[in-house]
Amino acid sequence: IGDFPDTTAAEAVRRLSGISIENDQGEGRYVTIRGMSSELNAFAINGASMVAPENGRSVLLDGVPTELLESITVSKSLTPDQDADSLGGRIEFRTKNPSDLKDTLIKFKVDTTYNEQTESAASPRISLNYGTRVTDQFAHVLGLTYSEKEIVSYNNETGYGWDSDGFMDDDYEMRYYDITRNRVGLTYDADYLVSDSTRLFGNLFWNQYTDEELRWKDEYGKIDRIEDLQDGLVSSRIRHDAETRVREEVRTIWAANLGFETTTNSWMIDGQVSYSFAEEDDSDNADVTFRNYDKDLGGTFNWSDPQRPVVTPLDPNLRDPASMEFDEAEFEDSVSQDSEVAVSLNFERELGNQVIKFGGKYRSREKDRDNNKEFYSFDGATMADFDPQTLAWPWAGQTFGQQASPSMIYALQNNRSQLTFEEAETFLEDFVTQEDIFAIYAMSTMDLGSARLVVGARYENTSMESKAFDQDGTPTSADKDHSFFAPSVTLKYSLNESLALRAAAWRSLSRPGFSETAPILELDINGDDISGKYGNPDLEPYEATNFDLALEYYNGDFTYASAGVFRKDIDNAIYATIQKNATINGVSFNDGVETYINADDSTLTGLEASVQYGLENGLFVAVNVTHMLDNESTFSFEDSSQYTTSFRKLADNAANFSVGYDQGPWDVRLAMNYRSSYLDYLADEEGDIDSVSAENSRFTDDHTQWDLTAKYKVNKQLTLKFEAINIGDEPEYYFWGRSDRLSQYDEYGASYTLGLTYRLGGKS
């Protein structure tokens, strides 16, 4: 941590083999392990589970600054004493351990960042760590951090799909984002040695992430194609919308735990009680859309550059603010909360050449989503009444229409008397889910000469109860129990002092997302035809049988090489779909239902290789590569037909490369992170899942990012730093089926950072 220009926990983890990330506004947010997306992995801080502020299980890591962390451990294979709910792997974040301190620690860091698109250096980042051993028995460490980051991004998007002839047939829009992200964090760690055999400890991790966002959207829809062009079309009608959204979203993640370690009568016993909490507060959100209702305004669309299409109106009134009528105001007051209480107890003892260990854990988790939206109209108003703003759009050929003043839109929240109330949505997306997990395990670690063998098993029982509403506000409910047995075998065999063989086989699972299983019901009954939307509480969890085999070579402190193969046989992969006929939680549909289903068997097979080599003159190079050999999921339909697709969010190739010089006062590193294209989500053309195809599914494009960091150590206490992030301004690009069919294109610009670190003491 700290060797590369990584500001978030997700960005730090991506440097490891088999790890890739999903970005949001150019920052690392979600972590993927061996192609398993964030909701399929487990995250913990000092042993306490990290829960998710959003509606699902994915833990946002762009709000967790690296300055609060001492170490990151990634477990790609599991032993029985680890929670089984990590299909891809488990990431454990650790803060500073006070017991390691031998003297007083003072560490202060400050830097500021300049971004090409914000053209501002007003993005400070400050952190302070203080720790001391108060007595021989008691030590503690306090960490504080604050950062502010300005982000400006430019975006092109299309709605779902293109038609079968390769023509855009849905909304096309340009977006502008102006975002300020504030992060405040605190850690506190304390250790107390009761005696030579007993230790008490406590940890607190708290982080708050505030996202102040302005979004302008310039949208063109209801395309009525009357003439085909080589790379475009002529439309007799274009519906023009302009949307201004101003919001402040606050996400909070914190975890606290108390624990003990003791030795008595040759038994090592440890226990821990933890509480984890996460919240997403979206209660300060104003969104207003203006629309030109003239149906006789046409124009041309040209996508010879598929990432930057050009709209040319035949009549300038299409974008005239006075012609843009007030269509709808939406005010949102929504909160999502996630909490977990966990208690664990473990017993460990040496018996001859083995160590036996057994224990249990109880986890009780509650996810509560409360979404509230109100919709208003404003008769006679147009955009011209809201001080239209003109944006200098950077992409040649494109014109971004005028947009309403953000301050005037935001003020409508507290001045609704001039608006006309239309409707409210106060329960349709609400749910509360209670999940209780009880686990027991037993294992043995055996030293067998040149080999170390870990063998054992874990049993987990899950009880889930979820409550929601249908479209009429009638309460709905569902419950489900699930048991899972997870044997595990891990072997390390030392061929010589430098060469080791590792092998592992284990079982793991990932439980369905909370919003996927919530019994939220929308019914549309037309005679005998029943259609609608329904969460699926009948979903089974992902279950995987996993295998790992690797050969590792060590030579000195810095030279390392490894090569390995892994395989995952996965049952019950979950996909969002539309099915023609289905019965879910006792409700039967015969005319289509939007829901979630379990796929058939999926098989993932991949190769991993890592090389790290250092020279005595300070030069070094490091490379790691992951390549998927097999990556498929299969669906079976009611007519016995099947459809096979690539596993969602799994890139076939991922790689990291770094080269640098670390000697004397200088530490300079150039790093590259690469991942290939992957399936983002399935879509379908006709409405039924049996019409799905690769042509109409959304994919990400390849992504390659270069970063540079240079540090100069002035003396033992003071270090100066320069960083260049996203050199070359690598964009994010998503497409429908083929790379010439735009789904989403974003540019964020390169960033440059200057900073310093002052450290005093802290020996361990």
Secondary structure, 3 states (H helix, E strand, C coil): CCCCCCCEHHHHHCCCCCEEEEEECCEEEEEEECCECHHHCEEEECCEECCCCCCCCCCCCCCCEHHHCCEEEEECCCCCCCCCCCCCCEEEEECCCHHHCCCCEEEEEEEEEEECCCCECCCEEEEEEEEEECCCCEEEEEEEEEEEEEEEEEEEEECCCECCCCCECCCEEEEEEEEEEEEEEEEEEEEEEEECCEEEEEEEEEEEEEEEEEEEEEEEECCCEEEEECCEEEECCCEEEEEEEEEEEEEEEEEEEEEEEEEECCEEEEEEEEEEEEEEEEEEEEEEEEEECCCCCCEEEECCCCCCCEEEECCHHHHCHHHCEEEEEEEEEEEEEEEEEEEEEEEEEEECCEEEEEEEEEEEEEEEEECCEEEEECCCCEHHHHCCECCCCCCCCCCCCCECCHHHHHHHHHCHHHCEEEEEECCCCCEEEEEEEEEEEEEEEEEECCEEEEEEEEEEEEEEEEEEEECCCCEEEEEEEEEEEEEEEEEEEECCCCEEEEEEEEEEEECCCHHHHCCCEEEEEECCEEEEEECCCCCCCEEEEEEEEEEEEEECCCEEEEEEEEEEEEECCEEEEEECCEEECCEEECCCEEEEEECCCEEEEEEEEEEEEECCCCEEEEEEEEEEEEEEEEEECCCCCEEEECCCCCCCEEEEEEEEEEECCEEEEEEEEEECCEEEECCCCCCCHHHCCHHHCEEECCEEEEEEEEEEECCCCEEEEEEEEEECCCCEEEEECCCCCEEEEEECCCEEEEEEEEEEECCC
